[in-house]
Amino acid sequence: MGREQESMGCMMRDALVRFEEFQAASLHEREFVEIARVLKSLAGELGLQNDPVLDELANHGVGAALDLLCRASGSNVSGAYVRHRSR
């Protein structure tokens, strides 16, 4: 009986760990989608194509995508990014 309980406890812990990993991955995915939405909106406001910005996000992260927007627009877009994110 002790081994069965121990085995059941291990299975429950494994299930909990998997569930927590799933939740974390889902949160990261939603966060990425939100960041992409904001960057796409900013690119549109600046009259820039959004595909290069989204490619930069996917390949190098949000900082690189913001740098690309800054270089392409000639202005600092960090403040605008923060404002969009707070909406």
Steps between C-alpha positions, in 0.01 A plus 500: 500500500785740575650465152164561337451819698854611421445428130170692506674791671768506228235493228315789664820705531588429135152606389525820703842581351368441148198718568722781635725472193194518274374810682839669468525421129148627443579824683815551291303440181232754596770750595673454163171552316434819698850635431459421129164679495651813656800503267275452198284790614804723553641415158166590343486832684849582379412406142741208502453143384442268792648180353866599558415607856322173577786303344743686725280422802485131415871469430662738748242616755306811588805719554625436148153564356480832683848591377388430146196724546720775645747483212229485233294785644784716624333538838495333839195272510559353846254738666236427238558128551442531875182704443364242255578216739309669781181516292 
